């Protein structure tokens, strides 16, 4: 599958370094605490986020993750950084092959159709900060080379067409999930008598997901899931980069495996400086997931709510907390109230000279606390209503509009 073009949209983010721009702290899953954010190269941020497996339309659980990291990239740009934001698209997988067969489609055409649907949904949700969407199928040759290297170095082994990563050769396996090997053994991966150890995971499988693909020294088969992302990040971002994002459920085994593979291949540690994870969207108290069948797709949600209302709702809960769909109506009403108040005070289209309120930046600099950031905008609008000077009122409205714009939400309804 060839490259997929990024949607033709542009983020409207004020790139203006502030006095607080060096104060950003974010929670690092690797250390288990908030840390000052210092990119490897001052003024440049390399960021990777796990994208979708394109077997169906994306739902609001995916949208929460995508909206949050879109805001992360927007805010880092606002602080004056040049952000390189890569998101992979898993375009071959057992689930894709099965879904394509059920619909009577070729898996490649099926994956391309849902890849394009995903990009359209990203654009519709105003998630336009990604600089590169990368189909993993473009990197199979790199995966083959990387698996061969791991075998040659004694860090992986082949058996009956399978290749497994030998976790006993990576002593720090478990450090991201903060679990010992004994604790992890209670969550064994891919049970098979072919494996040397319970925690070993597949790098290559003797399963043909796409007819005629792929030949390898170990036989016809397909790369394992974990090696796919590692091949993409090492190829595009190098042996070490700043931020890796994704849903919290990916910490183990997926991200744990990425660390083991990447650091074994490069000898560079840590491969990622900051691991950042979003939590779940629930529906009536249960996690939204395709397997449970309790999903609301982005497309269905956009029939009832605007993109601004959905983004606003998804950002009203801190990204490290689970949230429930029951708050959607309340969030939409709150955004309407804020817009109505801004309109009553007096709309201004000229934001030149305005700066984002310090309270907003203080909230965002505290581990991207978007609920507190939204509260600060709400308070600023209410305070502006009592200001008599029309110029100062206009400046306050412009500042609030700039701040809400960093979150990808328009203060004035332009629909």
GUDO-588079 format. One record per residue (C-alpha): residue number from 1; residue in three letters; x negated, y negated, z negated. Coordinates in steps of 0.2 Angstrom, whole numbers, plus 5000, padded with zeros to 4 digits. Layout:
BEGIN
+-----+-----+------+-------+------+
|   i |  aa | east | north |   up |
+-----+-----+------+-------+------+
| NUM | ALA |    X |     Y |    Z |
...
+-----+-----+------+-------+------+
END
This chain:
BEGIN
+-----+-----+------+-------+------+
|   i |  aa | east | north |   up |
+-----+-----+------+-------+------+
|   1 | UNK | 5000 |  5000 | 5000 |
|   2 | UNK | 4993 |  4983 | 5005 |
|   3 | UNK | 4992 |  4967 | 4994 |
|   4 | UNK | 5008 |  4959 | 4989 |
|   5 | UNK | 5010 |  4941 | 4991 |
|   6 | UNK | 5013 |  4930 | 4975 |
|   7 | UNK | 5030 |  4921 | 4976 |
|   8 | UNK | 5028 |  4903 | 4983 |
|   9 | UNK | 5031 |  4894 | 4967 |
|  10 | UNK | 5021 |  4882 | 4956 |
|  11 | UNK | 5020 |  4880 | 4937 |
|  12 | UNK | 5024 |  4862 | 4932 |
|  13 | UNK | 5012 |  4861 | 4917 |
|  14 | UNK | 5004 |  4845 | 4910 |
|  15 | UNK | 4985 |  4849 | 4910 |
|  16 | UNK | 4979 |  4837 | 4897 |
|  17 | UNK | 4967 |  4842 | 4883 |
|  18 | UNK | 4973 |  4836 | 4866 |
|  19 | UNK | 4964 |  4834 | 4849 |
|  20 | UNK | 4971 |  4851 | 4845 |
|  21 | UNK | 4965 |  4860 | 4860 |
|  22 | UNK | 4951 |  4868 | 4851 |
|  23 | UNK | 4962 |  4874 | 4837 |
|  24 | UNK | 4971 |  4888 | 4845 |
|  25 | UNK | 4972 |  4904 | 4834 |
|  26 | UNK | 4980 |  4920 | 4840 |
|  27 | UNK | 4983 |  4937 | 4832 |
|  28 | UNK | 4971 |  4950 | 4839 |
|  29 | UNK | 4977 |  4968 | 4838 |
|  30 | UNK | 4959 |  4974 | 4838 |
|  31 | UNK | 4955 |  4965 | 4822 |
|  32 | UNK | 4972 |  4964 | 4814 |
|  33 | UNK | 4972 |  4946 | 4810 |
|  34 | UNK | 4973 |  4928 | 4818 |
|  35 | UNK | 4957 |  4922 | 4826 |
|  36 | UNK | 4951 |  4906 | 4833 |
|  37 | UNK | 4952 |  4908 | 4852 |
|  38 | UNK | 4935 |  4905 | 4861 |
|  39 | UNK | 4934 |  4911 | 4879 |
|  40 | UNK | 4919 |  4919 | 4885 |
|  41 | UNK | 4916 |  4904 | 4897 |
|  42 | UNK | 4921 |  4887 | 4890 |
|  43 | UNK | 4936 |  4880 | 4901 |
|  44 | UNK | 4939 |  4897 | 4909 |
|  45 | UNK | 4951 |  4911 | 4904 |
|  46 | UNK | 4952 |  4928 | 4911 |
|  47 | UNK | 4968 |  4937 | 4907 |
|  48 | UNK | 4976 |  4954 | 4912 |
|  49 | UNK | 4993 |  4960 | 4908 |
|  50 | UNK | 5000 |  4977 | 4911 |
|  51 | UNK | 5014 |  4975 | 4924 |
|  52 | UNK | 5028 |  4987 | 4929 |
|  53 | UNK | 5030 |  5004 | 4936 |
|  54 | UNK | 5041 |  5000 | 4951 |
|  55 | UNK | 5054 |  5014 | 4949 |
|  56 | UNK | 5069 |  5003 | 4947 |
|  57 | UNK | 5074 |  4985 | 4943 |
|  58 | UNK | 5066 |  4976 | 4928 |
|  59 | UNK | 5076 |  4973 | 4912 |
|  60 | UNK | 5076 |  4960 | 4899 |
|  61 | UNK | 5063 |  4970 | 4888 |
|  62 | UNK | 5051 |  4968 | 4903 |
|  63 | UNK | 5056 |  4950 | 4905 |
|  64 | UNK | 5052 |  4946 | 4887 |
|  65 | UNK | 5034 |  4951 | 4890 |
|  66 | UNK | 5033 |  4943 | 4907 |
|  67 | UNK | 5040 |  4926 | 4900 |
|  68 | UNK | 5029 |  4926 | 4885 |
|  69 | UNK | 5012 |  4929 | 4895 |
|  70 | UNK | 5018 |  4916 | 4907 |
|  71 | UNK | 5019 |  4904 | 4893 |
|  72 | UNK | 5002 |  4909 | 4886 |
|  73 | UNK | 4994 |  4905 | 4903 |
|  74 | UNK | 5004 |  4889 | 4905 |
|  75 | UNK | 4998 |  4883 | 4888 |
|  76 | UNK | 4980 |  4888 | 4891 |
|  77 | UNK | 4981 |  4878 | 4907 |
|  78 | UNK | 4989 |  4863 | 4897 |
|  79 | UNK | 4974 |  4864 | 4885 |
|  80 | UNK | 4963 |  4861 | 4900 |
|  81 | UNK | 4957 |  4879 | 4905 |
|  82 | UNK | 4956 |  4886 | 4922 |
|  83 | UNK | 4966 |  4903 | 4920 |
|  84 | UNK | 4963 |  4918 | 4930 |
|  85 | UNK | 4979 |  4929 | 4927 |
|  86 | UNK | 4980 |  4946 | 4934 |
|  87 | UNK | 4995 |  4958 | 4933 |
|  88 | UNK | 4994 |  4976 | 4940 |
|  89 | UNK | 5009 |  4984 | 4949 |
|  90 | UNK | 5009 |  5003 | 4946 |
|  91 | UNK | 5015 |  5009 | 4963 |
|  92 | UNK | 5012 |  5027 | 4962 |
|  93 | UNK | 5018 |  5038 | 4947 |
|  94 | UNK | 5028 |  5054 | 4944 |
|  95 | UNK | 5043 |  5044 | 4940 |
|  96 | UNK | 5042 |  5034 | 4957 |
|  97 | UNK | 5040 |  5050 | 4966 |
|  98 | UNK | 5055 |  5058 | 4958 |
|  99 | UNK | 5066 |  5042 | 4960 |
| 100 | UNK | 5061 |  5041 | 4978 |
| 101 | UNK | 5065 |  5059 | 4981 |
| 102 | UNK | 5082 |  5057 | 4973 |
| 103 | UNK | 5086 |  5042 | 4984 |
| 104 | UNK | 5079 |  5051 | 5000 |
| 105 | UNK | 5066 |  5038 | 5002 |
| 106 | UNK | 5047 |  5039 | 5006 |
| 107 | UNK | 5038 |  5035 | 4989 |
| 108 | UNK | 5027 |  5022 | 4997 |
| 109 | UNK | 5042 |  5013 | 5005 |
| 110 | UNK | 5052 |  5015 | 4989 |
| 111 | UNK | 5038 |  5007 | 4978 |
| 112 | UNK | 5036 |  4993 | 4990 |
| 113 | UNK | 5055 |  4989 | 4989 |
| 114 | UNK | 5054 |  4988 | 4971 |
| 115 | UNK | 5038 |  4979 | 4970 |
| 116 | UNK | 5046 |  4965 | 4981 |
| 117 | UNK | 5061 |  4966 | 4969 |
| 118 | UNK | 5050 |  4963 | 4954 |
| 119 | UNK | 5041 |  4948 | 4962 |
| 120 | UNK | 5058 |  4941 | 4967 |
| 121 | UNK | 5064 |  4943 | 4949 |
| 122 | UNK | 5048 |  4935 | 4942 |
| 123 | UNK | 5051 |  4920 | 4953 |
| 124 | UNK | 5069 |  4919 | 4948 |
| 125 | UNK | 5063 |  4919 | 4930 |
| 126 | UNK | 5051 |  4905 | 4934 |
| 127 | UNK | 5036 |  4916 | 4929 |
| 128 | UNK | 5024 |  4908 | 4941 |
| 129 | UNK | 5007 |  4908 | 4931 |
| 130 | UNK | 5001 |  4925 | 4938 |
| 131 | UNK | 4987 |  4921 | 4950 |
| 132 | UNK | 4986 |  4939 | 4957 |
| 133 | UNK | 4998 |  4954 | 4957 |
| 134 | UNK | 4987 |  4969 | 4961 |
| 135 | UNK | 4995 |  4986 | 4967 |
| 136 | UNK | 4985 |  5000 | 4958 |
| 137 | UNK | 4985 |  5010 | 4975 |
| 138 | UNK | 4972 |  4998 | 4982 |
| 139 | UNK | 4959 |  5004 | 4969 |
| 140 | UNK | 4960 |  5023 | 4971 |
| 141 | UNK | 4942 |  5024 | 4978 |
| 142 | UNK | 4936 |  5015 | 4963 |
| 143 | UNK | 4945 |  5027 | 4951 |
| 144 | UNK | 4937 |  5042 | 4960 |
| 145 | UNK | 4920 |  5034 | 4958 |
| 146 | UNK | 4923 |  5030 | 4940 |
| 147 | UNK | 4929 |  5047 | 4936 |
| 148 | UNK | 4914 |  5054 | 4944 |
| 149 | UNK | 4903 |  5043 | 4934 |
| 150 | UNK | 4911 |  5048 | 4918 |
| 151 | UNK | 4908 |  5067 | 4922 |
| 152 | UNK | 4890 |  5064 | 4927 |
| 153 | UNK | 4887 |  5055 | 4910 |
| 154 | UNK | 4895 |  5069 | 4900 |
| 155 | UNK | 4909 |  5058 | 4895 |
| 156 | UNK | 4922 |  5068 | 4904 |
| 157 | UNK | 4924 |  5086 | 4910 |
| 158 | UNK | 4933 |  5095 | 4925 |
| 159 | UNK | 4944 |  5111 | 4923 |
| 160 | UNK | 4955 |  5119 | 4935 |
| 161 | UNK | 4958 |  5103 | 4945 |
| 162 | UNK | 4960 |  5092 | 4930 |
| 163 | UNK | 4948 |  5080 | 4923 |
| 164 | UNK | 4949 |  5074 | 4905 |
| 165 | UNK | 4940 |  5061 | 4896 |
| 166 | UNK | 4931 |  5068 | 4881 |
| 167 | UNK | 4936 |  5057 | 4866 |
| 168 | UNK | 4923 |  5066 | 4855 |
| 169 | UNK | 4910 |  5056 | 4865 |
| 170 | UNK | 4918 |  5039 | 4860 |
| 171 | UNK | 4917 |  5037 | 4842 |
| 172 | UNK | 4927 |  5021 | 4841 |
| 173 | UNK | 4943 |  5029 | 4849 |
| 174 | UNK | 4957 |  5024 | 4838 |
| 175 | UNK | 4950 |  5007 | 4833 |
| 176 | UNK | 4963 |  4997 | 4842 |
| 177 | UNK | 4978 |  5006 | 4834 |
| 178 | UNK | 4968 |  5006 | 4817 |
| 179 | UNK | 4970 |  5025 | 4815 |
| 180 | UNK | 4957 |  5039 | 4811 |
| 181 | UNK | 4955 |  5054 | 4823 |
| 182 | UNK | 4964 |  5064 | 4810 |
| 183 | UNK | 4979 |  5052 | 4810 |
| 184 | UNK | 4979 |  5052 | 4829 |
| 185 | UNK | 4979 |  5071 | 4830 |
| 186 | UNK | 4997 |  5070 | 4823 |
| 187 | UNK | 5001 |  5061 | 4840 |
| 188 | UNK | 4992 |  5073 | 4852 |
| 189 | UNK | 4992 |  5068 | 4870 |
| 190 | UNK | 4996 |  5079 | 4885 |
| 191 | UNK | 4996 |  5096 | 4876 |
| 192 | UNK | 4987 |  5108 | 4886 |
| 193 | UNK | 4975 |  5124 | 4883 |
| 194 | UNK | 4963 |  5117 | 4896 |
| 195 | UNK | 4958 |  5102 | 4885 |
| 196 | UNK | 4943 |  5103 | 4873 |
| 197 | UNK | 4951 |  5092 | 4860 |
| 198 | UNK | 4969 |  5086 | 4856 |
| 199 | UNK | 4965 |  5068 | 4859 |
| 200 | UNK | 4957 |  5070 | 4876 |
| 201 | UNK | 4967 |  5062 | 4890 |
| 202 | UNK | 4968 |  5065 | 4909 |
| 203 | UNK | 4958 |  5055 | 4921 |
| 204 | UNK | 4963 |  5066 | 4936 |
| 205 | UNK | 4978 |  5077 | 4939 |
| 206 | UNK | 4980 |  5091 | 4952 |
| 207 | UNK | 4998 |  5084 | 4956 |
| 208 | UNK | 5001 |  5077 | 4973 |
| 209 | UNK | 5012 |  5061 | 4970 |
| 210 | UNK | 5010 |  5055 | 4988 |
| 211 | UNK | 5010 |  5068 | 5002 |
| 212 | UNK | 4992 |  5072 | 5008 |
| 213 | UNK | 4984 |  5061 | 4995 |
| 214 | UNK | 4971 |  5061 | 4987 |
| 215 | UNK | 4956 |  5072 | 4991 |
| 216 | UNK | 4943 |  5072 | 4977 |
| 217 | UNK | 4929 |  5083 | 4971 |
| 218 | UNK | 4941 |  5092 | 4960 |
| 219 | UNK | 4954 |  5095 | 4973 |
| 220 | UNK | 4969 |  5086 | 4980 |
| 221 | UNK | 4978 |  5076 | 4966 |
| 222 | UNK | 4981 |  5059 | 4958 |
| 223 | UNK | 4972 |  5048 | 4946 |
| 224 | UNK | 4979 |  5047 | 4928 |
| 225 | UNK | 4988 |  5032 | 4922 |
| 226 | UNK | 4975 |  5025 | 4910 |
| 227 | UNK | 4961 |  5025 | 4923 |
| 228 | UNK | 4972 |  5014 | 4935 |
| 229 | UNK | 4971 |  4998 | 4925 |
| 230 | UNK | 4953 |  5000 | 4920 |
| 231 | UNK | 4949 |  5001 | 4939 |
| 232 | UNK | 4959 |  4985 | 4942 |
| 233 | UNK | 4951 |  4975 | 4928 |
| 234 | UNK | 4933 |  4981 | 4931 |
| 235 | UNK | 4935 |  4977 | 4949 |
| 236 | UNK | 4943 |  4960 | 4947 |
| 237 | UNK | 4938 |  4953 | 4930 |
| 238 | UNK | 4922 |  4961 | 4927 |
| 239 | UNK | 4915 |  4971 | 4912 |
| 240 | UNK | 4922 |  4959 | 4899 |
| 241 | UNK | 4936 |  4947 | 4899 |
| 242 | UNK | 4946 |  4936 | 4887 |
| 243 | UNK | 4964 |  4942 | 4885 |
| 244 | UNK | 4973 |  4959 | 4888 |
| 245 | UNK | 4992 |  4958 | 4885 |
| 246 | UNK | 5006 |  4970 | 4886 |
| 247 | UNK | 5020 |  4978 | 4875 |
| 248 | UNK | 5016 |  4984 | 4858 |
| 249 | UNK | 5021 |  5002 | 4863 |
| 250 | UNK | 5006 |  5002 | 4875 |
| 251 | UNK | 4993 |  5001 | 4860 |
| 252 | UNK | 4992 |  5020 | 4859 |
| 253 | UNK | 4987 |  5029 | 4870 |
| 254 | UNK | 4986 |  5017 | 4885 |
| 255 | UNK | 4976 |  5003 | 4879 |
| 256 | UNK | 4966 |  5014 | 4867 |
| 257 | UNK | 4961 |  5024 | 4883 |
| 258 | UNK | 4957 |  5008 | 4892 |
| 259 | UNK | 4944 |  5003 | 4879 |
| 260 | UNK | 4936 |  5021 | 4879 |
| 261 | UNK | 4935 |  5022 | 4898 |
| 262 | UNK | 4929 |  5004 | 4901 |
| 263 | UNK | 4916 |  5003 | 4888 |
| 264 | UNK | 4910 |  5020 | 4892 |
| 265 | UNK | 4908 |  5015 | 4910 |
| 266 | UNK | 4900 |  4998 | 4907 |
| 267 | UNK | 4891 |  4999 | 4890 |
| 268 | UNK | 4899 |  4982 | 4886 |
| 269 | UNK | 4909 |  4981 | 4870 |
| 270 | UNK | 4921 |  4974 | 4867 |
| 271 | UNK | 4928 |  4975 | 4885 |
| 272 | UNK | 4942 |  4963 | 4879 |
| 273 | UNK | 4940 |  4950 | 4866 |
| 274 | UNK | 4958 |  4947 | 4862 |
| 275 | UNK | 4972 |  4961 | 4863 |
| 276 | UNK | 4989 |  4953 | 4862 |
| 277 | UNK | 5005 |  4963 | 4861 |
| 278 | UNK | 5023 |  4958 | 4862 |
| 279 | UNK | 5037 |  4967 | 4853 |
| 280 | UNK | 5054 |  4974 | 4858 |
| 281 | UNK | 5070 |  4968 | 4864 |
| 282 | UNK | 5084 |  4978 | 4855 |
| 283 | UNK | 5102 |  4981 | 4860 |
| 284 | UNK | 5113 |  4984 | 4845 |
| 285 | UNK | 5098 |  4988 | 4835 |
| 286 | UNK | 5090 |  5000 | 4847 |
| 287 | UNK | 5075 |  4997 | 4858 |
| 288 | UNK | 5080 |  4993 | 4876 |
| 289 | UNK | 5073 |  5006 | 4888 |
| 290 | UNK | 5077 |  5015 | 4904 |
| 291 | UNK | 5076 |  5032 | 4895 |
| 292 | UNK | 5090 |  5027 | 4883 |
| 293 | UNK | 5100 |  5019 | 4897 |
| 294 | UNK | 5104 |  5004 | 4887 |
| 295 | UNK | 5096 |  4991 | 4899 |
| 296 | UNK | 5102 |  4974 | 4905 |
| 297 | UNK | 5092 |  4970 | 4921 |
| 298 | UNK | 5086 |  4953 | 4924 |
| 299 | UNK | 5097 |  4952 | 4939 |
| 300 | UNK | 5113 |  4956 | 4929 |
| 301 | UNK | 5108 |  4943 | 4916 |
| 302 | UNK | 5105 |  4930 | 4929 |
| 303 | UNK | 5123 |  4931 | 4934 |
| 304 | UNK | 5129 |  4925 | 4917 |
| 305 | UNK | 5114 |  4914 | 4911 |
| 306 | UNK | 5102 |  4903 | 4920 |
| 307 | UNK | 5083 |  4906 | 4920 |
| 308 | UNK | 5081 |  4892 | 4908 |
| 309 | UNK | 5093 |  4899 | 4896 |
| 310 | UNK | 5086 |  4916 | 4897 |
| 311 | UNK | 5068 |  4910 | 4895 |
| 312 | UNK | 5074 |  4899 | 4880 |
| 313 | UNK | 5082 |  4914 | 4872 |
| 314 | UNK | 5067 |  4925 | 4874 |
| 315 | UNK | 5056 |  4912 | 4866 |
| 316 | UNK | 5067 |  4908 | 4851 |
| 317 | UNK | 5059 |  4924 | 4842 |
| 318 | UNK | 5041 |  4925 | 4839 |
| 319 | UNK | 5033 |  4937 | 4851 |
| 320 | UNK | 5027 |  4949 | 4837 |
| 321 | UNK | 5044 |  4952 | 4830 |
| 322 | UNK | 5058 |  4963 | 4838 |
| 323 | UNK | 5073 |  4953 | 4844 |
| 324 | UNK | 5091 |  4958 | 4848 |
| 325 | UNK | 5102 |  4953 | 4863 |
| 326 | UNK | 5116 |  4947 | 4851 |
| 327 | UNK | 5107 |  4930 | 4850 |
| 328 | UNK | 5109 |  4926 | 4869 |
| 329 | UNK | 5125 |  4915 | 4868 |
| 330 | UNK | 5119 |  4906 | 4853 |
| 331 | UNK | 5102 |  4901 | 4862 |
| 332 | UNK | 5111 |  4896 | 4877 |
| 333 | UNK | 5123 |  4884 | 4867 |
| 334 | UNK | 5107 |  4877 | 4858 |
| 335 | UNK | 5099 |  4873 | 4874 |
| 336 | UNK | 5115 |  4865 | 4880 |
| 337 | UNK | 5116 |  4854 | 4864 |
| 338 | UNK | 5098 |  4848 | 4867 |
| 339 | UNK | 5101 |  4844 | 4885 |
| 340 | UNK | 5117 |  4835 | 4880 |
| 341 | UNK | 5108 |  4825 | 4867 |
| 342 | UNK | 5094 |  4820 | 4879 |
| 343 | UNK | 5106 |  4814 | 4891 |
| 344 | UNK | 5115 |  4804 | 4879 |
| 345 | UNK | 5099 |  4795 | 4873 |
| 346 | UNK | 5095 |  4792 | 4891 |
| 347 | UNK | 5086 |  4802 | 4905 |
| 348 | UNK | 5069 |  4797 | 4911 |
| 349 | UNK | 5060 |  4805 | 4926 |
| 350 | UNK | 5044 |  4796 | 4923 |
| 351 | UNK | 5033 |  4806 | 4911 |
| 352 | UNK | 5017 |  4797 | 4915 |
| 353 | UNK | 5007 |  4791 | 4899 |
| 354 | UNK | 5018 |  4802 | 4888 |
| 355 | UNK | 5009 |  4816 | 4878 |
| 356 | UNK | 5016 |  4832 | 4871 |
| 357 | UNK | 5021 |  4830 | 4852 |
| 358 | UNK | 5007 |  4835 | 4840 |
| 359 | UNK | 5020 |  4846 | 4830 |
| 360 | UNK | 5023 |  4856 | 4846 |
| 361 | UNK | 5005 |  4859 | 4849 |
| 362 | UNK | 5002 |  4863 | 4831 |
| 363 | UNK | 5015 |  4877 | 4832 |
| 364 | UNK | 5008 |  4883 | 4849 |
| 365 | UNK | 4991 |  4883 | 4842 |
| 366 | UNK | 4997 |  4894 | 4828 |
| 367 | UNK | 4998 |  4911 | 4837 |
| 368 | UNK | 5010 |  4904 | 4851 |
| 369 | UNK | 5024 |  4901 | 4838 |
| 370 | UNK | 5037 |  4897 | 4851 |
| 371 | UNK | 5052 |  4897 | 4839 |
| 372 | UNK | 5043 |  4883 | 4828 |
| 373 | UNK | 5038 |  4874 | 4844 |
| 374 | UNK | 5056 |  4874 | 4850 |
| 375 | UNK | 5061 |  4867 | 4833 |
| 376 | UNK | 5049 |  4853 | 4835 |
| 377 | UNK | 5057 |  4848 | 4851 |
| 378 | UNK | 5074 |  4849 | 4843 |
| 379 | UNK | 5068 |  4837 | 4829 |
| 380 | UNK | 5060 |  4825 | 4841 |
| 381 | UNK | 5076 |  4823 | 4851 |
| 382 | UNK | 5086 |  4820 | 4835 |
| 383 | UNK | 5073 |  4807 | 4829 |
| 384 | UNK | 5073 |  4799 | 4846 |
| 385 | UNK | 5092 |  4796 | 4845 |
| 386 | UNK | 5089 |  4784 | 4831 |
| 387 | UNK | 5076 |  4774 | 4840 |
| 388 | UNK | 5083 |  4757 | 4846 |
| 389 | UNK | 5068 |  4752 | 4857 |
| 390 | UNK | 5073 |  4759 | 4874 |
| 391 | UNK | 5055 |  4761 | 4880 |
| 392 | UNK | 5050 |  4771 | 4865 |
| 393 | UNK | 5066 |  4781 | 4867 |
| 394 | UNK | 5061 |  4785 | 4885 |
| 395 | UNK | 5043 |  4789 | 4879 |
| 396 | UNK | 5050 |  4802 | 4866 |
| 397 | UNK | 5062 |  4810 | 4879 |
| 398 | UNK | 5047 |  4811 | 4891 |
| 399 | UNK | 5036 |  4819 | 4878 |
| 400 | UNK | 5050 |  4832 | 4874 |
| 401 | UNK | 5053 |  4836 | 4892 |
| 402 | UNK | 5034 |  4839 | 4894 |
| 403 | UNK | 5034 |  4850 | 4879 |
| 404 | UNK | 5049 |  4860 | 4885 |
| 405 | UNK | 5041 |  4861 | 4902 |
| 406 | UNK | 5026 |  4870 | 4895 |
| 407 | UNK | 5038 |  4884 | 4890 |
| 408 | UNK | 5044 |  4884 | 4908 |
| 409 | UNK | 5061 |  4876 | 4903 |
| 410 | UNK | 5068 |  4860 | 4910 |
| 411 | UNK | 5075 |  4848 | 4897 |
| 412 | UNK | 5088 |  4841 | 4910 |
| 413 | UNK | 5099 |  4854 | 4920 |
| 414 | UNK | 5093 |  4853 | 4938 |
| 415 | UNK | 5105 |  4866 | 4944 |
+-----+-----+------+-------+------+
END
